[in-house]
């Protein structure tokens, strides 16, 4: 009970499953490396809660540097994907989150900034 209460109230930014949609089919995408720190003063710590696995992002906010995380999706998995879903949990830090996808040499970026103002 104490662990469950702690998990519900402890503020942390977490990344979890990546899913893609192809037509009417949604599938979880496995990556050899999983989530990785691509840039910035951060580290990822594997965690689990209620049989759900995620990566807790421990980010050093002492500078103006951004933390950038990457998730490599094998090209054969993406196929004709028309939508991507990224599971994450906000930490109430009001950090701004952008998602970028590079596919076939083209860069796609979210139109709107996601503000990390609480658990999602």
C-alpha positions as semicolon CSV with decimal commas, in nm:
position;residue;x (nm);y (nm);z (nm)
1;X;0,000;0,000;0,000
2;X;0,287;0,240;0,080
3;X;0,455;0,172;-0,256
4;X;0,129;0,230;-0,443
5;X;0,068;0,560;-0,261
6;X;0,425;0,673;-0,329
7;X;0,394;0,588;-0,701
8;X;0,076;0,791;-0,728
9;X;0,214;1,110;-0,570
10;X;0,586;1,114;-0,655
11;X;0,651;1,364;-0,934
12;X;0,857;1,223;-1,218
13;X;0,872;1,237;-1,595
14;X;0,849;0,893;-1,751
15;X;0,850;0,751;-2,101
16;X;0,682;0,424;-2,185
17;X;0,549;0,230;-2,480
18;X;0,559;0,353;-2,836
19;X;0,274;0,240;-3,059
20;X;0,207;0,294;-3,426
21;X;-0,117;0,278;-3,620
22;X;-0,133;0,132;-3,967
23;X;-0,485;0,146;-4,105
24;X;-0,707;0,007;-3,830
25;X;-0,426;-0,182;-3,656
26;X;-0,236;-0,045;-3,354
27;X;0,076;-0,226;-3,239
28;X;0,344;-0,176;-2,978
29;X;0,683;-0,115;-3,139
30;X;0,981;-0,292;-2,991
31;X;1,322;-0,132;-3,019
32;X;1,653;-0,306;-2,954
33;X;1,781;-0,011;-2,755
34;X;1,450;0,119;-2,618
35;X;1,450;0,476;-2,492
36;X;1,795;0,638;-2,493
37;X;1,936;0,976;-2,384
38;X;2,038;1,140;-2,713
39;X;2,158;1,471;-2,561
40;X;2,151;1,667;-2,239
41;X;2,237;1,604;-1,878
42;X;1,993;1,323;-1,806
43;X;1,971;0,952;-1,743
44;X;1,695;0,696;-1,777
45;X;1,614;0,452;-1,499
46;X;1,405;0,142;-1,567
47;X;1,099;0,123;-1,342
48;X;0,779;-0,075;-1,323
49;X;0,444;-0,022;-1,158
50;X;0,146;-0,258;-1,167
51;X;0,314;-0,474;-1,435
52;X;0,377;-0,168;-1,654
53;X;0,735;-0,094;-1,755
54;X;0,861;0,259;-1,815
55;X;1,175;0,470;-1,814
56;X;1,200;0,738;-1,547
57;X;1,390;1,040;-1,677
58;X;1,623;1,193;-1,421
59;X;1,702;1,533;-1,573
60;X;1,946;1,792;-1,439
61;X;1,774;2,128;-1,483
62;X;2,070;2,342;-1,374
63;X;2,128;2,494;-1,718
64;X;1,945;2,590;-2,031
65;X;2,030;2,265;-2,203
66;X;1,750;2,047;-2,325
67;X;1,724;1,678;-2,257
68;X;1,661;1,483;-2,576
69;X;1,546;1,122;-2,575
70;X;1,530;0,890;-2,874
71;X;1,354;0,567;-2,955
72;X;1,472;0,380;-3,263
73;X;1,196;0,213;-3,459
74;X;1,303;-0,049;-3,712
75;X;1,200;0,057;-4,064
76;X;1,016;-0,271;-4,121
77;X;0,795;-0,193;-3,820
78;X;0,693;0,152;-3,939
79;X;0,572;0,039;-4,284
80;X;0,276;0,253;-4,381
81;X;0,223;0,391;-4,029
82;X;-0,003;0,695;-4,026
83;X;-0,004;0,773;-3,654
84;X;0,230;0,731;-3,357
85;X;0,146;0,715;-2,989
86;X;0,406;0,778;-2,718
87;X;0,319;0,694;-2,360
88;X;0,452;0,940;-2,105
89;X;0,380;1,074;-1,760
90;X;0,427;1,441;-1,676
91;X;0,598;1,554;-1,359
92;X;0,425;1,890;-1,295
93;X;0,747;2,074;-1,380
94;X;0,583;2,274;-1,660
95;X;0,857;2,151;-1,892
96;X;0,779;2,179;-2,262
97;X;0,781;1,862;-2,471
98;X;0,815;1,830;-2,847
99;X;0,802;1,508;-3,041
100;X;0,993;1,467;-3,365
101;X;0,984;1,177;-3,607
102;X;1,229;1,123;-3,889
103;X;1,092;0,897;-4,158
104;X;1,231;0,847;-4,507
105;X;1,464;1,143;-4,454
106;X;1,182;1,382;-4,362
107;X;1,140;1,548;-4,022
108;X;0,793;1,567;-3,868
109;X;0,739;1,768;-3,549
110;X;0,439;1,821;-3,325
111;X;0,254;2,143;-3,403
112;X;0,179;2,216;-3,042
113;X;0,405;2,205;-2,741
114;X;0,294;1,964;-2,469
115;X;0,330;2,114;-2,122
116;X;0,422;1,871;-1,847
117;X;0,176;2,000;-1,587
118;X;0,083;1,671;-1,425
119;X;0,034;1,297;-1,474
120;X;-0,122;1,192;-1,807
